[in-house]
Each structure stands twice: as structure tokens, then as C-alpha cells.
Amino acid sequence: MDLKSYFATTKGTGVLSTADKLGYVDAAIYGRPHLLDDGRVAFIMADRLSHKNLQDNPRACYLFKEEGEGYQGKRLYVKKSSETDDQDKIAQLRRGHHGPCCKEASEKKYLVYFDIEKELPLVGGAEKSSVTSQPETTEPDDCGWICA
């Protein structure tokens, strides 16, 4: 099943993890990503810590745990490609209603686009990566160990 179908039909809980330029990590609950026809994903974000971190460090990890018993789900390693504050585009993508009783309704929103660099299952599994990994070192370093 492709990611667009997966996220359209699978319920669960998502966590977006970001880090600032010094490496301090943040994790926040997020809904399912919006999958675009060009292969990118997008999240609607308020101007909070996750959004601020992405201004300095464009990489993030989205972890999605499916509803139910066990540990089924996905991990998406993503890199921010662009963003917009076009409220009309955001309204078109929004899945749910956020009425006036919701504190978030009055906050400025951003639509943040990401390229998927790597997709992994929630637990274990083989990588499906579009990023070229570093070649493994086969020569011992100064201490005699071979480091990968």
C-alpha cells in the first residue's frame, strides 16, 4: 500500500520530532500528514517550538503508531523543502473543524512541506531510503576498531 492510501485509511497517533540548531530535541503530537501528488508530505503547524526548530534545522522525524495492540506503524525521516502561510491553502487541506472554542483556531498557521528522505516501519525493518548513505569504513581508526 502506498503512503497516500496508508494515511488515508489508517488511524493512529503521530509524533513529529524536531531539533534546534544546537541539537535540543522536541516532540509534539501531530495528525496524519497530507501526502501530495509530487511525493512530498505537508503538515499544518502553529508557530510553536516545532515550527521554530525547522527554521534552523530542516530535518525531522514523524513517527506514526497505528491504533490497536502491538507496534505497527511508520517512521518518516523528512527534510523541510518549503512553507507557506497561505490560509486558503491551509483551509483546503484541513481535515477537521477547529471551531472558536479551540485555542489553536486563533493562532497563525503554516503549511510546511517536506521531502521524505527515509521510510521505516515503526519497529525494525529494512530501510527504504532516497538519501545516499555514507560509505562504510573498512580501515581501522586510530584505536584499531573498524567504525561504520
Secondary structure, DSSP 8 states (H G I E B T S, - for coil): --HHHHHHH--EEEEEEEE-TT--EEEEEE---EE-TTS-EEEEEESSHHHHHHHH--EEEEEEEESSSS--EEEEEEEEEEEE--HHHHHHH--S---TTSGGGGS-EEEEEEEEEEEEESSS---EESS-------S--TTS----
